[in-house]
Structures are given as C-alpha cells and as structure tokens.
Amino acid sequence: MVTPEHNHDATPVLFAAALPRRAALGGFGSGLVTLLLAASGHRAAAQEATPGVLPPLFTEWVAVWAEDPARATTLYADDAILEDVSSGAVFRGREEIQAHIAAEFSGFPGHAYELPIAFGGDEWAAAEWVFTGAYTGTYPGLPPGAGQAVTLRGAALFRLTDGQIRWEAHYYDAYAFLTQLGLLPSPGATEATPAP
C-alpha cells in the first residue's frame, strides 16, 4: 500500500511498496503517479510546492508547449520518448517531439496551457493540464479547422534524467476532444431516424 508520509524537515515524501502492474493500472486517477512509482519500486521525494509558483521544469514545459516549440531542444533529452496514450501516437527523439508540438501550434495558433497541479522529484514528475484553444489551422489526420473552441483537461507523467525529460506520457479524453471539434457526436446525442 502507498501512503503519503512526511519526514522531519516537513518535505512531503511518498513511500512506495511493490505492487503488481495490474494493481497500479487499476488506480488510474488521483493516485496514478503514486501507484506507478509503487509499481516500478521507486521512492520519490516531492519538491516542496509554493502556491501559485510552478517548479522550474513546468515553467519551461509551459513555455515549450504554449509559446515556443524550438525550446524543446533544451527540455527534452536527445533520445526522449513522448507517448500520446489517448491517441496511440509515439514520438521518438527530440526532433519528432518538437515537430509534434509545432503541429499543435499549426492547428491551434494562440492556444494556452494551465497547470492546476504540478509536482515532482529528481526522477519522476506529474502535472494536470488544461488546454484551451480554437482549431483554426490544420492538424495531421484531421480536416482543416473552422474555429472550433476546445477546452481539454488531461494529465502528463514524466521520467527525468539530469534535469531533462527522458519519457513523457499524456492522458486525456480523446472522445471529448473529437466531439468539441464536431467530428463525433456529443455523448447522449441521438441521430435523427430517416423517414421511410
């Protein structure tokens, strides 16, 4: 069982006991990061959080994803892997990751990211993100945008090496994304039955 504890200097610490992978995956949600740490047998010390102030890793992450994809060259390791778990896409290496981020800029110029929750240690980090933008451009695999407003909430997990992102995985509701773009019907919507 994984339980949050505190050490004597008031820095929060997560203690992780070994769990089978299936049990770790069953805990997706608020305990996802803790359970993944437990499944891999890692112990991580969380950085002390200051309300309203993002840790440096996430300040740079927001700058890359919402302002300048070219900055990915310093944030991601040469052999980094980015998994978009919800779509099944995997981007390998700094150049592919940077191209993926640039494609997002092409489809959603002027988009923004907020991180309501972000925390991490030397090896692992996690963040909840909220993406907002209007689909006015083009994005690979989708028809051209017509100004559809999109607000999407998701989470990202990070594996770090020497202060750079080595592995990143994004989790979000792909169905909600596609319904906001008008490419799938909204949940509960029924199609009209054609008259005989």
Buried (B, 14 or more C-beta within 10 A) or exposed (E): EBEEEEEEEEEBBBBBEEBEEEEBEEBEEEEBBBBBBBBBEBEBBBBEEEEEEBBEBBEBBBBBBBEEBEBBEEBBBEEBBBBBBBEEBEBEBBEBBBBBBEBBBEBBEEBEBEBEEBBBBEBBBBBBBEBBBBBBBEBEEBEEBEEBEBEBBBBBBBBBEEEBBBBBBBBBEBEBBBBBBEEBEEEEEEEEEEEE
